[in-house]
Amino acid sequence: MLSGAGLGDKVLLPNQTEYTARLGSYWSVSAALSPWCMVLPSTAENVSTIIKTLVSGNCTFGVKGGGHGSFALSNSVEDGIASILPGGPWQEVYETLAPHGVTVTGGRAGSVGVGGFLTGGGNSFHAASHGMACDTVVNFEVVLADGSIVNANAEQHADLWVALKGGSANLGLVTRFDLNVIKFPDATKPDIWGKFIAFDLADGDSVIDAMVNFTEHAHLDQNTSSIMFFGHVPAVGGMVLQLGLENTKGIADPPAAAGYLTAGKILSTTSSVVPMPDLVRSENPAQPAGVRNIWFTLTTANDPRILKYAAARHTAAVAKLSAALPPGNFTTMCAFQPLNHIIAQHGVANGGNVMGLDYWMQDGDGAARDGMLLLFEVGVYGGVEDEGKADVVVKAWAEEVERYAEELGVGWGWRYLNYAGREQDPLGTVGPVALGRLCRAARRYDPEGVFQRLRGSGFKIPEGACV
Ligand SMILES: Cc1cc2nc3c(=O)[nH]c(=O)nc-3n(C[C@H](O)[C@H](O)[C@H](O)COP(=O)(O)OP(=O)(O)OC[C@H]3O[C@@H](n4cnc5c(N)ncnc54)[C@H](O)[C@@H]3O)c2cc1C
């Protein structure tokens, strides 16, 4: 069918070496399904021919960008065709831009793909200064379900532009992203500061308190960001508590980070002002490719009780995983990331999106409120059976924390699409305004529901939400 459409040289079949090599390019083994064939377009016109051919043959398909989706059916299909869209990882983008003294809001690990990251939102070092990465997209070139190629920006197809900012692959296949660039203070030095601290686990509570305080004040220094995580990492001897700090202006130890430095006993630390491509390259090993993965995400108010409880339940989950899986066969991450209200304000100022953060970041009186993004991640070195056992544990851990947050009245229903687990239905959590925008755009640009009906991968618009 695709060969008949003139795409024979772009199609890979299961008996071909390159097909097998492409299967190996999925970050998570859980997601590396074996479709009937893969097709690798190199132009928007190729993508247009592919979508027309698939629709005319009523053929199911999956869509892969950089391949960092964690679960089975996040970016491929077993029965059907996987279309692998153009666009490399963020590493290549940063390396291309750095000699020009500029950068863009992209992934914090260089290996992450551009396509999924930007259509799903994109939390970056620049989130507090520029909003989610999708908010810096000024134009999407997109192939619609009928094969037409359109540009979506503030002037043309503005409703599609807004809906693609967080709408994932529900409206079309993006073949080009035009982003606002961000200048480094010195064009000859594309540097940012990165600090990495390993704390004594016994000081977990006070490091959490420092993060809650940091989050509350993050709008005052929008260039400094932080991520902390508790993790079970057998390669470094078991349980760890680690913090990453960055400053996008290349300022080492900015005042905004000071609270962390006295929050606990520091076991080891590194600190450097380096070109941004070097820093993001160094982030890759923290989440290695080639293992099975289970992710769950939650969001809550910026409340230390939740973080402390989540960390305690993480310890319990590690004990359960140790009992269920062979020794050394899994890693975990219980990660916390500040969500200062300024992030949503940037999104609104940049024309709006369908992420829904602006909905969650205000209380009933319209006052801004800060939140915390939680990510529970387990990597499994075993087979699908071990993945199933781990899945039960992670799900229970996430449910416990969710229940506790609800009891305290500080749970947010929002689930960040780029971190969501298979069953978390992130687009069902964006609130009525964002969902309305998404539905209207889907009705207008995909009236036959191709991306709901034939696309077998990724997160869909919740069934029945658009009536
Ligand atoms: C190591 C690692 C680090 C990460 N770091 C961050 C981070 O710093 N911040 C953050 O916010 N997230 C981060 N993530 C999550 C990441 O944003 C998501 O996994 C994202 O989906 C990755 O995009 P991808 O193109 O690589 O993935 P894929 O699995 O290929 O794609 C994900 C989804 O996007 C859709 N898609 C991909 N390309 C296109 C396109 N061109 N047009 C339309 N739809 C498309 C696919 O259909 C698929 O459903 C990280 C993930 C990993 C594994």
The ligand as an SDF file (V2000), in Angstrom:
LIG
                    3D

 53 58  0  0  0  0  0  0  0  0999 V2000
   15.3520   10.3930   29.8380 C   0  0  0  0  0  0  0  0  0  0  0  0
   14.1250   11.2430   29.7770 C   0  0  0  0  0  0  0  0  0  0  0  0
   14.2120   12.5790   30.1380 C   0  0  0  0  0  0  0  0  0  0  0  0
   13.0840   13.3960   30.0610 C   0  0  0  0  0  0  0  0  0  0  0  0
   13.1910   14.7180   30.4030 N   0  0  0  0  0  0  0  0  0  0  0  0
   12.0980   15.4980   30.3290 C   0  0  0  0  0  0  0  0  0  0  0  0
   12.1610   16.8840   30.6910 C   0  0  0  0  0  0  0  0  0  0  0  0
   13.2100   17.4250   31.0400 O   0  0  0  0  0  0  0  0  0  0  0  0
   11.0200   17.6030   30.6440 N   0  0  0  0  0  0  0  0  0  0  0  0
    9.8330   17.0760   30.2140 C   0  0  0  0  0  0  0  0  0  0  0  0
    8.8500   17.7850   30.1670 O   0  0  0  0  0  0  0  0  0  0  0  0
    9.7490   15.7810   29.8470 N   0  0  0  0  0  0  0  0  0  0  0  0
   10.8380   14.9890   29.9090 C   0  0  0  0  0  0  0  0  0  0  0  0
   10.7270   13.6760   29.5590 N   0  0  0  0  0  0  0  0  0  0  0  0
    9.4410   13.1580   29.0890 C   0  0  0  0  0  0  0  0  0  0  0  0
    9.3300   13.4190   27.5900 C   0  0  0  0  0  0  0  0  0  0  0  0
    8.9450   14.7590   27.3830 O   0  0  0  0  0  0  0  0  0  0  0  0
    8.2770   12.4970   26.9470 C   0  0  0  0  0  0  0  0  0  0  0  0
    8.6920   11.1670   27.0840 O   0  0  0  0  0  0  0  0  0  0  0  0
    8.0590   12.8380   25.4800 C   0  0  0  0  0  0  0  0  0  0  0  0
    6.9300   12.1630   25.0290 O   0  0  0  0  0  0  0  0  0  0  0  0
    9.2480   12.4640   24.6330 C   0  0  0  0  0  0  0  0  0  0  0  0
    9.0540   12.7720   23.2930 O   0  0  0  0  0  0  0  0  0  0  0  0
    9.6150   11.7910   22.1480 P   0  0  0  0  0  0  0  0  0  0  0  0
    9.3490   12.4230   20.8360 O   0  0  0  0  0  0  0  0  0  0  0  0
   11.0090   11.3990   22.4960 O   0  0  0  0  0  0  0  0  0  0  0  0
    8.7340   10.5080   22.4250 O   0  0  0  0  0  0  0  0  0  0  0  0
    7.7850    9.5770   21.5190 P   0  0  0  0  0  0  0  0  0  0  0  0
    7.4900    8.4350   22.4220 O   0  0  0  0  0  0  0  0  0  0  0  0
    8.3770    9.3060   20.1990 O   0  0  0  0  0  0  0  0  0  0  0  0
    6.5080   10.4570   21.3290 O   0  0  0  0  0  0  0  0  0  0  0  0
    5.6320   10.7380   22.4080 C   0  0  0  0  0  0  0  0  0  0  0  0
    4.2500   11.0700   21.8720 C   0  0  0  0  0  0  0  0  0  0  0  0
    4.3220   12.2490   21.0950 O   0  0  0  0  0  0  0  0  0  0  0  0
    3.7510   12.0460   19.8170 C   0  0  0  0  0  0  0  0  0  0  0  0
    4.5840   12.7310   18.8180 N   0  0  0  0  0  0  0  0  0  0  0  0
    5.9180   12.6130   18.6730 C   0  0  0  0  0  0  0  0  0  0  0  0
    6.3460   13.3800   17.6710 N   0  0  0  0  0  0  0  0  0  0  0  0
    5.2490   13.9980   17.1710 C   0  0  0  0  0  0  0  0  0  0  0  0
    5.0250   14.9280   16.1020 C   0  0  0  0  0  0  0  0  0  0  0  0
    6.0330   15.3670   15.3570 N   0  0  0  0  0  0  0  0  0  0  0  0
    3.7650   15.3390   15.8550 N   0  0  0  0  0  0  0  0  0  0  0  0
    2.7410   14.8960   16.6060 C   0  0  0  0  0  0  0  0  0  0  0  0
    2.8890   14.0340   17.6310 N   0  0  0  0  0  0  0  0  0  0  0  0
    4.1230   13.5850   17.8990 C   0  0  0  0  0  0  0  0  0  0  0  0
    3.7550   10.5300   19.5960 C   0  0  0  0  0  0  0  0  0  0  0  0
    2.6280   10.1570   18.9010 O   0  0  0  0  0  0  0  0  0  0  0  0
    3.7070    9.9680   20.9870 C   0  0  0  0  0  0  0  0  0  0  0  0
    2.3840    9.7120   21.3680 O   0  0  0  0  0  0  0  0  0  0  0  0
   11.8450   12.8530   29.6110 C   0  0  0  0  0  0  0  0  0  0  0  0
   11.7720   11.5100   29.2570 C   0  0  0  0  0  0  0  0  0  0  0  0
   12.8770   10.7090   29.3470 C   0  0  0  0  0  0  0  0  0  0  0  0
   12.7460    9.2710   28.9830 C   0  0  0  0  0  0  0  0  0  0  0  0
  1  2  1  0
  2  3  1  0
  2 52  2  0
  3  4  2  0
  4  5  1  0
  4 50  1  0
  5  6  2  0
  6  7  1  0
  6 13  1  0
  7  8  2  0
  7  9  1  0
  9 10  1  0
 10 11  2  0
 10 12  1  0
 12 13  2  0
 13 14  1  0
 14 15  1  0
 14 50  1  0
 15 16  1  0
 16 17  1  0
 16 18  1  0
 18 19  1  0
 18 20  1  0
 20 21  1  0
 20 22  1  0
 22 23  1  0
 23 24  1  0
 24 25  2  0
 24 26  1  0
 24 27  1  0
 27 28  1  0
 28 29  2  0
 28 30  1  0
 28 31  1  0
 31 32  1  0
 32 33  1  0
 33 34  1  0
 33 48  1  0
 34 35  1  0
 35 36  1  0
 35 46  1  0
 36 37  1  0
 36 45  1  0
 37 38  2  0
 38 39  1  0
 39 40  1  0
 39 45  2  0
 40 41  1  0
 40 42  2  0
 42 43  1  0
 43 44  2  0
 44 45  1  0
 46 47  1  0
 46 48  1  0
 48 49  1  0
 50 51  2  0
 51 52  1  0
 52 53  1  0
M  END
$$$$
